[in-house]
Amino acid sequence: MIKRIFPQLTLFAAALNLLALPLHAETVTITQAKTGKSLEATVKNVEGGVLTFEMSNGKEFSIPVNQLTPESVEAVKKQLAAANKPASSNLAEVNRMNEVIGHNLFGEVASLWREDAGAIAERLDWKLESRKKNTSSYRLYTKLDYLFLGAHPYCVTLYGGEGNLAKRISLVYANKGDFGSRLGMGEDHFKIAFPDKKPPGDLNEAIEFDAAMITEKLVAGLGEPVEQYYGEKEDKRKVKRWDFNDHAFLLSTTEDEYTTLLIVSTENADLEGKVDFIVDSDFRKMQIKNVVKEENGDVWVDNIPMVDQGPKGYCAPATFERAMRYMNVPADMYLLATAATSAEGGTNTTKLSEDCKRIVRSKARRIKELELHEDFEIKNLKKFIDEGVPVLWQMCSLKQYNDIANERSEARESVTDFAKWATEINEEAAKYVPTLEGVRDNFHICMVIGYNEATNEVAVSDSWGPRYEIRWVHVDIARAVTSRGGFAIDF
């Protein structure tokens, strides 16, 4: 339990006076980033982004983790890891569970939730997708012979939270977006992974098949499950639950939709997935801190997680996941996609937004619909950007548009005279807008995350990986390729 928070330097200095006293044997050096002052202490825990530590006189103090130097954060992680190594009597149990899973999910730390998400991903060979201030993700689009708990997931994702500590793992198995898909030929995995079994004849048989294989493995390793509900309000669903130490394995099936497995803390499962509610006034202050203002007039929103939409081209679900997670609403691109994506790969953004509204409402936020096809203007975008809120933008990702965005974004990095730059790109926009207007192809959804009023540019972010995290285009060119309206997840 955290006894007190001390973001103030005076209390930090007071704690430094205790250095004259004998120290505990297992201590770490904690350095405050702002002042550079250090003290030796024993780590107690990290909870809600706050480190609680004990001084040599037995008194406890607390400090937000984001006020420490990166070296201090790493030292804290190492001590927590050392303190949570499983006893030798439990090593056999951990190894047995890894055998049941078919991967080295569990390492030397007793709890995944006290372990660096990157270390877990490295064991599993899952690739870093994004790492921001308070969130991270590691994702793998699997090959057809990849098995986890005896069944084939199409997409596996590990999510990290503050301090990059692991937070949850999501695995999506048989689903309507992949089964029978012309792009992924989803049913082929049954022939490769289970050559001796009769392949399912339709999606619901595939959903039942995967659920049965996962259940068989977990029952063998952990016994019979209990049933409970997970999720809030309209997002609530029935799941089967198995516990291993402080980890809950939650298996969910939805007819005509998917089989999914979620691995969360037992505490989160006990709370049925409820997350701490942050009042609008406090959350607004948090989001405004993500707004970056550059000397050249650039204003843009930082710390938006990147999501790689992957081989299926799930641009809309990926973009909604990015926006939802940024607004503290847990989301999984693949599960969003199953609700609004056909087997051919196209996404109904209207249906998707309705499903996302349902989830967002359960977290006391709202999705606002915007008429960007009628009023794509910086003055209308900036009222969201200035609040730290990205705008979801429906547009046509034409080759000519992307060529301009790529070339100009690269050239922009070496610009020193932005007045001259503004004239150049304004002339360029006047030249190319007529060739872009009215072309309706390559329908896409991405984010507008920034603007520059002096140069008439907007900052755009696509769900295609780090290279496309931010590109700058003239507002007239962006307006020319706007296809329909847009959305914003607001307070």
LINLINUR-V986572 format. One record per residue. N is the residue number from 1. RES is the residue in one letter. SS is DSSP state (2 for helix, 1 for strand, 0 for the rest). Layout:
BEGIN
((N:RES:SS) (N:RES:SS))
END
This chain:
BEGIN
((1:M:0) (2:I:0) (3:K:0) (4:R:0) (5:I:0) (6:F:0) (7:P:0) (8:Q:0) (9:L:2) (10:T:2) (11:L:2) (12:F:2) (13:A:2) (14:A:2) (15:A:2) (16:L:2) (17:N:2) (18:L:2) (19:L:2) (20:A:2) (21:L:0) (22:P:0) (23:L:0) (24:H:0) (25:A:0) (26:E:0) (27:T:0) (28:V:1) (29:T:1) (30:I:1) (31:T:1) (32:Q:1) (33:A:0) (34:K:0) (35:T:0) (36:G:0) (37:K:0) (38:S:1) (39:L:1) (40:E:1) (41:A:1) (42:T:1) (43:V:1) (44:K:1) (45:N:1) (46:V:1) (47:E:1) (48:G:0) (49:G:0) (50:V:1) (51:L:1) (52:T:1) (53:F:1) (54:E:1) (55:M:0) (56:S:0) (57:N:0) (58:G:0) (59:K:0) (60:E:1) (61:F:1) (62:S:1) (63:I:1) (64:P:1) (65:V:2) (66:N:2) (67:Q:2) (68:L:1) (69:T:0) (70:P:2) (71:E:2) (72:S:2) (73:V:2) (74:E:2) (75:A:2) (76:V:2) (77:K:2) (78:K:2) (79:Q:2) (80:L:2) (81:A:2) (82:A:2) (83:A:2) (84:N:0) (85:K:1) (86:P:0) (87:A:0) (88:S:2) (89:S:2) (90:N:2) (91:L:2) (92:A:2) (93:E:2) (94:V:2) (95:N:2) (96:R:2) (97:M:2) (98:N:2) (99:E:2) (100:V:2) (101:I:2) (102:G:0) (103:H:0) (104:N:0) (105:L:0) (106:F:0) (107:G:0) (108:E:0) (109:V:1) (110:A:0) (111:S:0) (112:L:2) (113:W:2) (114:R:2) (115:E:0) (116:D:1) (117:A:2) (118:G:2) (119:A:2) (120:I:2) (121:A:2) (122:E:2) (123:R:2) (124:L:2) (125:D:0) (126:W:0) (127:K:1) (128:L:1) (129:E:1) (130:S:1) (131:R:1) (132:K:0) (133:K:0) (134:N:0) (135:T:0) (136:S:1) (137:S:1) (138:Y:1) (139:R:1) (140:L:1) (141:Y:1) (142:T:0) (143:K:0) (144:L:0) (145:D:0) (146:Y:0) (147:L:0) (148:F:1) (149:L:0) (150:G:0) (151:A:1) (152:H:0) (153:P:0) (154:Y:0) (155:C:1) (156:V:1) (157:T:1) (158:L:1) (159:Y:1) (160:G:1) (161:G:0) (162:E:2) (163:G:2) (164:N:2) (165:L:1) (166:A:1) (167:K:1) (168:R:1) (169:I:1) (170:S:1) (171:L:1) (172:V:1) (173:Y:1) (174:A:1) (175:N:1) (176:K:0) (177:G:0) (178:D:0) (179:F:0) (180:G:0) (181:S:0) (182:R:0) (183:L:0) (184:G:0) (185:M:0) (186:G:0) (187:E:0) (188:D:2) (189:H:2) (190:F:2) (191:K:2) (192:I:2) (193:A:2) (194:F:0) (195:P:0) (196:D:0) (197:K:0) (198:K:0) (199:P:0) (200:P:0) (201:G:0) (202:D:0) (203:L:2) (204:N:2) (205:E:2) (206:A:2) (207:I:2) (208:E:2) (209:F:2) (210:D:2) (211:A:2) (212:A:2) (213:M:2) (214:I:2) (215:T:2) (216:E:2) (217:K:2) (218:L:2) (219:V:2) (220:A:2) (221:G:2) (222:L:2) (223:G:0) (224:E:0) (225:P:0) (226:V:1) (227:E:1) (228:Q:1) (229:Y:1) (230:Y:1) (231:G:0) (232:E:0) (233:K:2) (234:E:2) (235:D:2) (236:K:0) (237:R:1) (238:K:1) (239:V:1) (240:K:1) (241:R:1) (242:W:1) (243:D:1) (244:F:1) (245:N:0) (246:D:0) (247:H:1) (248:A:1) (249:F:1) (250:L:1) (251:L:1) (252:S:1) (253:T:1) (254:T:1) (255:E:0) (256:D:0) (257:E:0) (258:Y:1) (259:T:1) (260:T:1) (261:L:1) (262:L:1) (263:I:1) (264:V:1) (265:S:1) (266:T:2) (267:E:2) (268:N:2) (269:A:2) (270:D:2) (271:L:0) (272:E:0) (273:G:0) (274:K:0) (275:V:0) (276:D:0) (277:F:0) (278:I:0) (279:V:0) (280:D:2) (281:S:2) (282:D:2) (283:F:2) (284:R:2) (285:K:2) (286:M:2) (287:Q:2) (288:I:2) (289:K:0) (290:N:0) (291:V:1) (292:V:1) (293:K:1) (294:E:0) (295:E:0) (296:N:0) (297:G:0) (298:D:0) (299:V:1) (300:W:1) (301:V:1) (302:D:0) (303:N:0) (304:I:0) (305:P:0) (306:M:0) (307:V:0) (308:D:0) (309:Q:0) (310:G:0) (311:P:0) (312:K:0) (313:G:0) (314:Y:0) (315:C:2) (316:A:2) (317:P:2) (318:A:2) (319:T:2) (320:F:2) (321:E:2) (322:R:2) (323:A:2) (324:M:2) (325:R:2) (326:Y:2) (327:M:0) (328:N:0) (329:V:0) (330:P:0) (331:A:0) (332:D:0) (333:M:2) (334:Y:2) (335:L:2) (336:L:2) (337:A:2) (338:T:2) (339:A:2) (340:A:2) (341:T:1) (342:S:0) (343:A:0) (344:E:0) (345:G:0) (346:G:0) (347:T:1) (348:N:0) (349:T:2) (350:T:2) (351:K:2) (352:L:2) (353:S:2) (354:E:2) (355:D:2) (356:C:2) (357:K:2) (358:R:2) (359:I:2) (360:V:2) (361:R:2) (362:S:2) (363:K:0) (364:A:0) (365:R:0) (366:R:1) (367:I:1) (368:K:1) (369:E:1) (370:L:1) (371:E:0) (372:L:2) (373:H:2) (374:E:2) (375:D:2) (376:F:0) (377:E:0) (378:I:2) (379:K:2) (380:N:2) (381:L:2) (382:K:2) (383:K:2) (384:F:2) (385:I:2) (386:D:0) (387:E:0) (388:G:0) (389:V:0) (390:P:0) (391:V:1) (392:L:1) (393:W:1) (394:Q:1) (395:M:1) (396:C:1) (397:S:0) (398:L:0) (399:K:2) (400:Q:2) (401:Y:2) (402:N:2) (403:D:2) (404:I:2) (405:A:2) (406:N:2) (407:E:2) (408:R:2) (409:S:2) (410:E:2) (411:A:2) (412:R:2) (413:E:0) (414:S:0) (415:V:0) (416:T:0) (417:D:0) (418:F:2) (419:A:2) (420:K:2) (421:W:2) (422:A:2) (423:T:2) (424:E:2) (425:I:2) (426:N:2) (427:E:2) (428:E:2) (429:A:2) (430:A:2) (431:K:2) (432:Y:2) (433:V:2) (434:P:2) (435:T:2) (436:L:2) (437:E:0) (438:G:0) (439:V:0) (440:R:0) (441:D:0) (442:N:0) (443:F:1) (444:H:1) (445:I:1) (446:C:1) (447:M:1) (448:V:1) (449:I:1) (450:G:1) (451:Y:1) (452:N:1) (453:E:0) (454:A:0) (455:T:0) (456:N:0) (457:E:1) (458:V:1) (459:A:1) (460:V:1) (461:S:1) (462:D:0) (463:S:0) (464:W:0) (465:G:0) (466:P:2) (467:R:2) (468:Y:2) (469:E:0) (470:I:0) (471:R:1) (472:W:1) (473:V:1) (474:H:1) (475:V:2) (476:D:2) (477:I:2) (478:A:2) (479:R:2) (480:A:2) (481:V:0) (482:T:1) (483:S:1) (484:R:1) (485:G:1) (486:G:1) (487:F:1) (488:A:1) (489:I:1) (490:D:1) (491:F:0))
END
